[in-house]
């Protein structure tokens, strides 16, 4: 599993003009990608990492501050554009594999005590955020 994580000061995701997930104030926006050999154990590991990574102001984590997270599925994180001009998506897990694992990340975060908002799996989403720093990291488990 792979996540591009941005420290934000507010973020939201819309589907067909409707806001389906939003966080206000300091928090993290995590775009989560799943590949073929990912497991529920990796989803749990990623959730723990997202909850505890110290990238908020003052080297704090969401667990330290109770800061919210916006988690959005993003199959394109496993795109490969090394050859030609058109990326391939072969490394991205198909929806029936990926969706339950993204849901598992969210469930594990909530079990840890996190306030989590989400996008809508497989939908065309518009993500708006204010990157604070800017600060962006790539997490892989």
N, C-alpha and C positions, 0 to 999 in steps of 0.2 A: 504494500500500500504506500501511497505517496500523497503528501499534502503540501500545497503552497499556502503558507500562513502569513497573514498580514496583520500587524498591529493597527487597529482602527480606532477612530473616534466617531463611531456610528457607521452602520451598514444596513442595507436592506436588499431584498430580492423580490422582483415582481414577475408575475406570470400573467400574460394577457391583460396588463394594466392593473392587476390586483396585487397588493403587497401580501406575500405569503410568509415572509419572515423578516424580522427587523430587530436589530439591537441598537440601543441608544447609549452614547458615552463610550468610555474606554472598553475595549474587548478585542477579540480575535475573529477574523474572517478566515475560514479554512476551506479551500477548494480541495476535495478529496477524490483521488483516482484509485481505481482497483485494477489489478492485473490478474491473470489466470490462476496463479498459485497462491493467492491470498486466502486467509482463513479467518474464522472468528477470533482466534487467538491473536492474530496480527491486528485485527480491528480493535481488540481490547488494549493491545500495546500502544496503538496509535492514539486511542482515547486518553490513556494515562499520560502520554507525551504531550498531547494538546492541553490537558488540564494543568500540567506541571511545568511546561516550558517557560523559562524566565525571560520573557521579551517585552513585558509591559513596563511602564515607567518605573524607575527605581529598581530594575531587575526583579520585578515581581511576576508572579504567574496568575492565571485565572483562579487557581485554588487559593492563592494568598489573598486576593482582592474580592473574590466572588464575582469577577468580571464575566460577562456573557460571551457566548460564542455563536457565530453564524456558520453553519456547516452546509456546504453545497457540493453535490456530486459533480464531478468534472472528468469525464472519460478522456478528454483531450490531453490530460497530463501524461498519458501513455502514447501520445502521438509521436511518430518518428519521421522527421523531415530531413534526414541526412542525405537521402538520394532524391534527385529530381526536385520538382517544385510543388508536389502534392504530398502531404503527409499520409502515412499509413496508420491505421488504428489497430493493427494486429495484436499488439501487446495489451490493449485494453480489454478487460473482461466484458462479456456480453451482459446486458441488463439483468437477466435472471440470476446471474452470479453476483454482479456488482451491487444491485439494489439492497439485498439483505445484508451485505457487509457494510455498506454506508449506514444503513439503519442500525446495525450493531454498534458502530462507532458512536452514533447519537445516543443509543440506549445506555452504553457504558459510561459516556460522559454524564448523563443524567443520574445514573446510579452513583457516580462520584460526588454528586451534588451540584453539578453545573446547570446553569440556565442556558438552554440551547434552542436556537431557532434554526430553521432549515429552509432550503429551497424545495422544489418539487422534482423528484427524479424523472429524467427523460423529457422534461418540459423545456421549451425555449424560454430562458430566464434572462432578465436584465438585472445585473448586480450593480448597485451604487454603494460607494464607500468613500470614506475619508481616511486615506492611509496616513497614519501618525508616525512621522519620522522623516522620510518614509522608512518603513521597516518591514521587510519581507524575508522569510526563510523557507527553505525546502526541508521537509521532514520525510524520512523514509524508514519503514520498518519491514 
